[in-house]
């Protein structure tokens, strides 16, 4: 059995075929078609058939896709690829391809990838934390995703920032989800840039912030110190609830080595039992974790 993973993004769709040992046999990319749903579906079906042709073995299929699926109607919701919303994508793919299709969101696919053969391959309980434009997460137990009763397991970004204090963290922030002071509003790349703008009336993105930090800017250094404290508080809350064997961090901010400097020590200050030994490590596969996780997701679905 070979395993096809597809990572469907707003601009490109990436495919990888892995063998049973996780070796990459093929990688291909196409532009994501977003003109309308029939065109998207036709393009994706053709791409899957093209990628899998020439392999004389059964191929499982897994998708990494932004959004959620309604449990009753099986239509896609909350996707930033708007032509997919209110469409039964997985059902339509299974009908067109005449085979099962597994899928999950980017944070869960990331977590499964790193738990299967990535930075957390030796651990049983793994929390995957994505620090990028947003702040996602996933939970894997014994190399199987644990979605929870409401499929909300790992959504640490929409917990309130622990120990929030306006004199330290700035004015209260309303999240796009409707709640106030969500962790994502502070520790995502977008949240970091928002905090800089709020303090210094200068709009920038996370990349520009880290350029200022690297150049030695005092304002950037002061905010980064606060940011690391906010991150430590948020990760400590994860440990207090899940107590995983390891936390794997991915997303664009995970490529900043300074994020990890002293992070274990800072997290321990906020953990209930301050003798905290939970490793916090960077992802092994980086940007490829999503597509690899999708491949492993398809493999799990086929048994």
Backbone torsions as a table, in degrees:
resi	resn	phi	psi	omega
1	UNK	NA	128.1	171.8
2	UNK	-102.0	162.3	-172.8
3	UNK	-129.5	117.1	178.0
4	UNK	-96.2	127.0	172.7
5	UNK	-116.7	139.8	177.2
6	UNK	-126.9	128.8	176.6
7	UNK	-108.8	107.7	-174.2
8	UNK	-97.3	111.1	-179.4
9	UNK	-111.8	178.1	-177.1
10	UNK	-69.4	-22.7	-179.6
11	UNK	-116.8	-33.4	-178.0
12	UNK	-138.4	156.4	172.9
13	UNK	-119.0	122.6	-177.4
14	UNK	-108.6	139.5	177.9
15	UNK	-123.3	143.3	173.9
16	UNK	-138.6	142.6	172.0
17	UNK	-114.4	123.9	178.5
18	UNK	-110.7	147.8	169.2
19	UNK	-87.7	-174.6	-174.9
20	UNK	-62.9	-26.1	-178.9
21	UNK	-90.2	-0.9	-179.9
22	UNK	88.9	8.8	177.1
23	UNK	-74.8	135.9	179.4
24	UNK	-77.9	121.4	178.6
25	UNK	-99.4	-25.9	-178.2
26	UNK	-160.4	141.9	171.0
27	UNK	-136.0	138.0	177.8
28	UNK	-147.9	157.1	178.3
29	UNK	-137.0	149.5	169.4
30	UNK	-138.7	162.5	172.3
31	UNK	-71.2	139.2	177.3
32	UNK	-75.3	125.1	179.5
33	UNK	-83.1	123.2	-175.4
34	UNK	-126.6	15.1	-177.1
35	UNK	-68.1	-44.5	176.5
36	UNK	-161.8	168.0	-174.4
37	UNK	-65.5	-47.0	179.3
38	UNK	-57.1	-39.6	179.2
39	UNK	-67.0	-40.1	176.9
40	UNK	-59.8	-49.9	-177.4
41	UNK	-62.0	-45.4	-179.7
42	UNK	-60.7	-44.4	180.0
43	UNK	-62.9	-43.4	-177.1
44	UNK	-68.6	-42.0	178.4
45	UNK	-62.1	-45.7	178.6
46	UNK	-61.3	-40.4	-180.0
47	UNK	-63.9	-44.4	179.5
48	UNK	-61.9	-43.8	179.5
49	UNK	-64.2	-39.6	179.7
50	UNK	-66.0	-44.5	-176.5
51	UNK	-66.0	-35.3	-174.3
52	UNK	-90.5	-9.8	-178.6
53	UNK	-69.0	145.8	179.5
54	UNK	92.8	-9.5	176.2
55	UNK	-97.3	120.0	-176.1
56	UNK	-91.8	43.7	176.7
57	UNK	-141.1	156.7	172.4
58	UNK	-61.1	146.0	-178.8
59	UNK	-128.0	120.4	173.5
60	UNK	-78.2	159.3	-176.4
61	UNK	-130.1	128.3	174.4
62	UNK	-133.8	143.8	-178.7
63	UNK	-118.8	138.3	168.5
64	UNK	-105.9	116.2	-167.1
65	UNK	-142.1	132.3	175.2
66	UNK	-70.1	135.9	177.9
67	UNK	124.8	-173.3	177.8
68	UNK	-132.3	168.1	179.0
69	UNK	-122.7	130.3	176.1
70	UNK	-66.0	125.2	-174.6
71	UNK	-63.4	-29.8	-177.0
72	UNK	-88.1	-48.6	-174.5
73	UNK	-94.4	-16.2	-178.6
74	UNK	64.8	22.3	174.5
75	UNK	-88.7	152.0	179.2
76	UNK	-78.2	139.9	176.9
77	UNK	-133.0	158.5	170.9
78	UNK	60.3	29.3	178.8
79	UNK	-92.5	141.2	174.8
80	UNK	-78.1	-6.7	168.5
81	UNK	-93.2	91.7	-162.5
82	UNK	-64.9	-25.1	-179.7
83	UNK	-67.6	-13.6	179.4
84	UNK	-86.0	-21.0	-175.7
85	UNK	-64.0	134.4	-178.5
86	UNK	68.6	22.0	177.6
87	UNK	-116.7	141.5	-179.7
88	UNK	-84.4	65.1	-171.1
89	UNK	-57.6	-50.1	-174.6
90	UNK	-64.4	-42.8	177.6
91	UNK	-61.7	-41.8	179.7
92	UNK	-67.0	-38.9	177.2
93	UNK	-64.1	-45.3	180.0
94	UNK	-61.9	-37.4	178.3
95	UNK	-67.5	-43.4	-177.4
96	UNK	-69.7	-37.2	-175.1
97	UNK	-94.3	-15.3	-178.4
98	UNK	56.8	45.3	175.1
99	UNK	-160.1	159.9	-178.9
100	UNK	-67.8	147.5	175.9
101	UNK	-130.2	120.8	176.6
102	UNK	-95.8	152.6	177.5
103	UNK	-154.7	157.9	172.8
104	UNK	-161.1	177.0	-178.2
105	UNK	-82.0	174.3	-173.1
106	UNK	-65.1	-37.5	-178.2
107	UNK	-67.5	-41.2	179.4
108	UNK	-69.9	-39.4	177.1
109	UNK	-64.7	-40.6	174.9
110	UNK	-56.8	-48.3	-177.7
111	UNK	-62.2	-44.8	-179.3
112	UNK	-63.5	-39.6	178.1
113	UNK	-60.3	-50.1	-176.7
114	UNK	-70.4	-29.2	178.0
115	UNK	-76.4	-29.6	-175.8
116	UNK	-76.9	-55.4	-178.6
117	UNK	-146.9	25.7	-179.4
118	UNK	-105.9	-142.1	-174.7
119	UNK	-67.0	-17.8	-178.3
120	UNK	-115.7	25.0	-174.6
121	UNK	-62.2	-25.2	-177.8
122	UNK	-91.6	1.6	-175.3
123	UNK	-103.3	154.1	176.9
124	UNK	-90.7	-46.6	-178.0
125	UNK	-110.3	118.6	-172.5
126	UNK	-127.1	129.7	170.2
127	UNK	-107.3	124.4	176.5
128	UNK	-101.5	125.9	-177.8
129	UNK	-119.5	123.6	178.0
130	UNK	-103.7	125.1	175.7
131	UNK	-116.2	97.3	-180.0
132	UNK	-141.5	-135.5	174.4
133	UNK	-57.4	-39.3	174.0
134	UNK	-115.5	-159.7	-176.4
135	UNK	-144.1	91.4	-177.6
136	UNK	-106.9	173.8	179.2
137	UNK	-162.8	163.7	177.8
138	UNK	-151.6	160.9	-178.3
139	UNK	-127.8	127.6	177.3
140	UNK	-119.4	133.7	175.6
141	UNK	-122.0	119.3	179.6
142	UNK	54.0	43.5	175.6
143	UNK	65.8	25.0	174.8
144	UNK	-129.3	132.2	179.6
145	UNK	-64.2	140.0	177.5
146	UNK	-114.1	97.4	-174.0
147	UNK	-78.4	-23.1	-175.6
148	UNK	86.8	166.1	-176.6
149	UNK	-57.8	-41.8	-176.9
150	UNK	-102.3	11.7	-178.1
151	UNK	59.4	33.2	179.8
152	UNK	-109.9	1.2	-177.5
153	UNK	-58.5	132.2	178.2
154	UNK	93.7	-5.2	-176.7
155	UNK	-79.9	59.4	-177.4
156	UNK	-67.8	-23.6	-178.1
157	UNK	-65.4	-18.1	-179.1
158	UNK	-113.1	20.2	160.4
159	UNK	-84.2	151.0	173.7
160	UNK	-62.0	144.1	176.7
161	UNK	-58.3	121.5	-178.8
162	UNK	-61.5	143.2	177.0
163	UNK	57.8	31.6	179.0
164	UNK	-60.0	133.3	176.0
165	UNK	-140.7	122.8	-175.0
166	UNK	-60.6	-32.3	-179.8
167	UNK	-69.5	-19.6	178.8
168	UNK	-102.9	-47.1	-170.7
169	UNK	-97.6	-3.5	179.5
170	UNK	92.4	177.5	-177.2
171	UNK	-60.1	155.3	177.9
172	UNK	-58.7	145.3	-176.1
173	UNK	-123.4	129.1	174.7
174	UNK	-88.8	124.7	-178.9
175	UNK	-80.7	157.4	176.5
176	UNK	-61.6	-20.0	178.9
177	UNK	-77.1	-9.8	179.3
178	UNK	103.9	-14.4	179.4
179	UNK	-90.7	172.3	-178.6
180	UNK	-110.0	142.2	172.5
181	UNK	59.4	37.2	175.0
182	UNK	-61.0	144.8	179.1
183	UNK	-52.9	-39.8	-179.6
184	UNK	-57.7	-31.6	-178.5
185	UNK	-68.5	-11.1	-178.1
186	UNK	-115.4	-43.2	-168.3
187	UNK	-106.4	-3.6	170.2
188	UNK	-72.9	167.6	175.2
189	UNK	-60.4	-39.2	176.9
190	UNK	-63.7	-40.2	179.7
191	UNK	-66.9	-38.2	177.4
192	UNK	-62.8	-45.7	178.5
193	UNK	-63.6	-38.4	178.5
194	UNK	-61.3	-42.4	-179.4
195	UNK	-64.9	-38.1	178.2
196	UNK	-64.1	-44.5	179.6
197	UNK	-62.9	-40.5	-178.9
198	UNK	-64.0	-35.2	-177.2
199	UNK	-85.1	-31.9	-169.6
200	UNK	-126.2	6.4	175.7
201	UNK	54.3	37.6	178.2
202	UNK	-132.3	118.9	-179.8
203	UNK	-81.8	129.5	175.4
204	UNK	-153.1	172.3	174.7
205	UNK	-106.1	177.4	-175.7
206	UNK	-62.1	-37.5	179.4
207	UNK	-61.1	-44.6	179.2
208	UNK	-66.8	-34.7	177.2
209	UNK	-60.3	-46.6	-177.0
210	UNK	-70.6	-26.0	172.3
211	UNK	-64.8	-41.2	177.1
212	UNK	-66.2	-39.7	178.4
213	UNK	-62.2	-44.7	-178.9
214	UNK	-65.4	-30.4	-179.4
215	UNK	-77.8	-6.8	177.1
216	UNK	94.7	15.5	-179.5
217	UNK	-63.7	129.1	-176.6
218	UNK	-66.3	-39.9	-179.9
219	UNK	-63.0	-41.7	178.6
220	UNK	-66.0	-40.7	179.8
221	UNK	-63.4	-40.8	179.9
222	UNK	-65.3	-43.1	179.4
223	UNK	-68.4	-36.9	-179.9
224	UNK	-64.9	-36.0	175.6
225	UNK	-62.0	-43.4	176.4
226	UNK	-65.1	-43.0	179.7
227	UNK	-56.8	-45.7	-179.6
228	UNK	-64.4	-33.8	175.8
229	UNK	-67.6	-40.7	177.1
230	UNK	-63.9	-42.0	177.9
231	UNK	-62.6	-42.3	179.1
232	UNK	-62.1	-42.2	178.0
233	UNK	-61.1	-43.3	-178.1
234	UNK	-67.0	-42.2	179.4
235	UNK	-69.5	-34.2	176.6
236	UNK	-62.3	-38.3	177.4
237	UNK	-63.6	-37.6	175.8
238	UNK	-61.5	-44.4	-179.7
239	UNK	-65.7	-40.2	179.3
240	UNK	-61.4	-30.7	-177.7
241	UNK	-92.6	-51.0	-174.0
242	UNK	-94.9	-32.6	-174.9
243	UNK	47.7	57.6	-177.6
244	UNK	-71.3	164.1	175.3
245	UNK	-70.5	-29.4	-179.0
246	UNK	-157.4	149.9	171.1
247	UNK	-113.8	124.6	178.0
248	UNK	-106.9	128.2	-176.4
249	UNK	-107.7	128.7	176.7
250	UNK	-128.6	-170.1	-176.1
251	UNK	90.5	170.7	-174.2
252	UNK	-57.6	-37.6	-177.5
253	UNK	-71.7	-19.4	178.8
254	UNK	-68.6	-13.1	178.7
255	UNK	-86.3	2.6	176.9
256	UNK	-96.5	104.2	-175.5
257	UNK	-55.8	-33.6	-177.0
258	UNK	-63.6	-21.0	176.8
259	UNK	-56.6	-37.1	-172.6
260	UNK	-89.9	-10.7	-177.8
261	UNK	-64.4	114.7	178.3
262	UNK	70.8	9.5	-175.1
263	UNK	-65.3	-41.7	178.3
264	UNK	-56.4	-44.9	-179.1
265	UNK	-64.4	-42.1	-178.5
266	UNK	-68.1	-38.9	178.3
267	UNK	-62.0	-41.4	-176.9
268	UNK	-58.9	-26.2	179.9
269	UNK	-64.9	-23.8	-173.9
270	UNK	-111.7	-2.3	178.2
271	UNK	-80.3	143.9	-176.7
272	UNK	-54.0	-49.5	173.4
273	UNK	-98.6	108.0	-172.1
274	UNK	-70.4	-4.4	172.5
275	UNK	-83.7	65.9	-173.9
276	UNK	-93.4	126.7	-178.4
277	UNK	-119.3	16.6	-176.6
278	UNK	-68.4	118.4	176.5
279	UNK	-68.2	140.5	174.7
280	UNK	-122.3	112.0	-168.3
281	UNK	-129.0	158.6	175.8
282	UNK	-79.6	151.4	179.8
283	UNK	-63.1	147.1	177.8
284	UNK	-77.0	-41.6	-170.4
285	UNK	-99.1	-2.3	174.6
286	UNK	54.7	-128.3	-176.4
287	UNK	-67.4	-14.9	179.5
288	UNK	-86.3	-5.5	-176.4
289	UNK	-62.3	-37.4	-178.1
290	UNK	-63.6	-48.5	-177.1
291	UNK	-70.3	-35.5	176.6
292	UNK	-67.3	-40.9	177.4
293	UNK	-62.1	-37.3	176.9
294	UNK	-62.4	-40.1	177.7
295	UNK	-62.8	-44.7	178.1
296	UNK	-66.7	-31.7	177.3
297	UNK	-62.3	-44.9	176.8
298	UNK	-62.4	-39.5	178.5
299	UNK	-62.9	-42.7	179.3
300	UNK	-62.2	-39.8	-177.8
301	UNK	-65.2	-28.9	179.3
302	UNK	-87.0	-3.1	179.9
303	UNK	82.0	NA	NA
